[in-house]
Every structure is written in structure tokens, then in C-alpha cells.
């Protein structure tokens, strides 16, 4: 996200000391990072890139620049189907009506 913008400091001045030091510094991470530098051992590069872009759309300093929930629902990451996931999808077929007994209750 980068350094805090002056505009945000002006909006939330009650959360800072007079010299601009954040009052809640214990909430900040100890070191900076980029999403790309984090390990993603169980996902493919394409999925990782989609995830990083999805997170970046949410994590913006200026609230007005953040994607809305409605916009995020349309994000490609949420509809991505990993080739690894496909092997876990179970195909369910409707039973043949002729083979089911009259009083058998089918639950879907």
C-alpha cells in the first residue's frame, strides 16, 4: 500500500501524535512486504496473481478508491477454477425415475 498519504493524516489526525506518529503502532506489521513476496505453496501462479489483484482492490489507503463489495463480487478471482480443484468436484446425476420405487423420497 505504500506510505500513508497526507490526505489520510488530515482525515484522521486524532489517531496521531503531534509529530505524525501513529498512536496504535503496535497494530502495524513489523516489516513491510508485498503480496508477491509471500509464499503461496498450494496455488498456481495464475491463481496467485488473481488473488493478489483481488486483495489490492480492497486494500487502498483512500476509502473512495477501494472496490465496493458489489464490484468485488464480479472479480475474476471469485470465479477462478483451479485445475487442482476440479479433481475434488463430485458429479451428481439425477436418479433414473424408472429405477426408483414409488414411495422413495428423493432429497437434493
NORLINNOR-V915478 format. One record per residue. N is the residue number from 1. RES is the residue in one small letter. PHI is phi in whole degrees, -180 to 180 (none if undefined). D_LAST is the distance of its C-alpha to the last C-alpha in Angstrom with 2 decimals. Layout:
# NORLINNOR-V915478
N_RES_PHI_D_LAST, N_RES_PHI_D_LAST
This chain:
# NORLINNOR-V915478
1_x_none_45.68, 2_x_84_49.40, 3_x_-69_52.01, 4_x_-67_51.55, 5_x_-82_52.88, 6_x_-57_55.80, 7_x_-58_53.77, 8_x_-71_51.31, 9_x_-59_54.22, 10_x_-63_55.65, 11_x_-71_52.40, 12_x_-120_51.94, 13_x_-57_55.54, 14_x_-71_54.99, 15_x_-98_52.94, 16_x_-130_55.93, 17_x_-75_59.39, 18_x_-60_62.42, 19_x_-93_62.61, 20_x_89_59.01, 21_x_-79_57.68, 22_x_-66_54.07, 23_x_-67_54.02, 24_x_-112_50.72, 25_x_-62_51.59, 26_x_-68_49.91, 27_x_-85_46.56, 28_x_-84_47.46, 29_x_-64_46.69, 30_x_-68_49.71, 31_x_-138_49.84, 32_x_-83_48.59, 33_x_-153_46.03, 34_x_-117_44.26, 35_x_-61_40.59, 36_x_-66_41.67, 37_x_-82_43.68, 38_x_-75_40.82, 39_x_-77_39.34, 40_x_-127_35.83, 41_x_-68_35.64, 42_x_-106_31.98, 43_x_-129_31.60, 44_x_-74_33.23, 45_x_-58_36.05, 46_x_-60_34.17, 47_x_-66_31.41, 48_x_-60_34.17, 49_x_-62_36.06, 50_x_-64_33.09, 51_x_-63_32.53, 52_x_-60_36.26, 53_x_-64_36.40, 54_x_-61_33.41, 55_x_-65_35.19, 56_x_-63_38.50, 57_x_-67_37.16, 58_x_-88_36.31, 59_x_-97_39.39, 60_x_-121_42.33, 61_x_-60_45.35, 62_x_-86_45.62, 63_x_-53_42.62, 64_x_-67_43.08, 65_x_-88_42.69, 66_x_-74_39.27, 67_x_-68_36.20, 68_x_-79_34.20, 69_x_-59_30.60, 70_x_-62_29.75, 71_x_-65_31.79, 72_x_-67_30.24, 73_x_-63_26.70, 74_x_-93_28.08, 75_x_-66_29.66, 76_x_-58_29.14, 77_x_-61_28.47, 78_x_-72_25.11, 79_x_-109_23.91, 80_x_-69_25.70, 81_x_-116_23.91, 82_x_-72_26.01, 83_x_-57_26.54, 84_x_-66_26.08, 85_x_-68_22.57, 86_x_-60_21.44, 87_x_-72_21.91, 88_x_-95_19.31, 89_x_-78_16.50, 90_x_-99_14.18, 91_x_-83_13.36, 92_x_-113_10.07, 93_x_-107_10.75, 94_x_-69_9.19, 95_x_-68_10.82, 96_x_-72_14.12, 97_x_-60_14.37, 98_x_-70_17.85, 99_x_-92_17.03, 100_x_-92_14.60, 101_x_-76_16.51, 102_x_-57_16.98, 103_x_-95_15.89, 104_x_-80_12.83, 105_x_-92_9.88, 106_x_-96_6.56, 107_x_-114_3.81, 108_x_-106_0.00
